[in-house]
Amino acid sequence: MPRIIQNAIRNFTSGRPFGISFIMLHHVAGNLTAAQIASVLRARGVSYHYAIAQGVIAQFVNILNRAWHAGDGIGNRSIGNDRSISIALSNSGGAPNWPVRDVDFELCVELVTLKARGQGWRSVTNRILPGGVITHGDVRATACPGPDVRRRIPELIRRVNANLATTAPPAPRPPAPPAPNRYFPIPARPHNFNGSIVAALNRINTNSSFANRARIAVANGIVRRTQDFRGTANQNTRMLNLLMQGRLRRP
């Protein structure tokens, strides 16, 4: 998981009433540090959720709030502000290509993977569809995020999808069959069978024959072998006490 530093900016609108459907990429049109990007955003009254600059990821706005980054409005089901997580990359050079550093691109792959996984997306696309990794220029007439980032978007999509495929949660296992009840149920109205194990077993619709009681006695350690069972008062009482405690094992 990449390390993310926090640098809160108050330029945002609370809440995400339309949910999150996209991740939107920007560039900052300058070779700026994360701290410099934060200063520019504060001065201009805008914001990104994240910026990646010179090997650092900074978070400016919580993704549960709408950052002001796309210029396509707030509260009108806009694609950018209302429904995306914004990530801006610092440049390592200027026009016309506006290149970004390889280290920042690697962090972008990690961050997009992290955010996609957090949204429960199994894969991403570069189309304006749920799970889309799109650019500022897809919703506004702007060259942002610049030719270098645009060129590398297919690689970004491929690598993020590879990450998501290798970290996808395993398919849920079918529920295990219910474990057999190892103990006889406690019979109701115990005063009606006058201390008789035969009557108690009959009450719970269980075979109360001498042979079956011998098997029950062996299962509960009352005797070692069925031939040792004699149906004595002591043996029957021990069996009955276990039954009334819910601890009489089935043979």
Order of alpha helices (4+ residues) and beta strands (2+ residues): beta-beta-beta-alpha-beta-beta-beta-beta-alpha-beta-alpha-alpha-alpha-alpha
